[in-house]
Amino acid sequence: MAALTSSGPRIRAVPEGDTRTRLTCPECGYVAYENPKVVVGSVATHQDRVLLCRRAIPPRAGFWTLPAGFLEMGETAEEGALREAMEEARASLALDGVLGVYSIARIGQLQVIFRARLLDPAAIGPTLESTEVGLFAWGEIPWAQIAFPSVHWALTHWRESRDAPSWPARGNPAPA
């Protein structure tokens, strides 16, 4: 998103031909569109164990999550997921395909989570973003300490598809 460059007033208004309130410059007509952020990550496994990272940074520091984070400009979703695994767990992965796409409107995120295989389990370890990393069997996952609902969703979708050679990408579960 480009910043407003005008030194004039900035207001929230509905631009002509639009239906939503936007941050605009009434002098030059520039509209600053605020769009959701894309998060990329993976459910990475080795011998039916899932890679999780204990967060060292907010939000939810101290809780467990998948290696995931914001997509950077100039990278593909796949490149971003591989980068995030390295940044958060020193993990090299092979991506097998999209596991799920989760829309989280209340925080303005679209999450693209891949199913992946850990290439070198001996190389994983904590980083500046994770105080601890580990490989967990399904029954060992610290469910009460999972950082975000979407991590629960992705883990459940992985378990449902783990033995399938192909699978449809999943989305948000139906509201309870």
Secondary structure, 3 states (H helix, E strand, C coil): CCCCCCCCCCEEECCCCCCCCEEECCCCCCEECCCCEEEEEEEEEECCEEEEEEECCCCCCCCEECCEEECCCCCCHHHHHHHHHHHHHCCCEEEEEEEEEEEEHHHCEEEEEEEEEECCHHHCCCECCEEEEEEECHHHCCHHHECCHHHHHHHHHHHHHCCCCCCCCECCCCCC
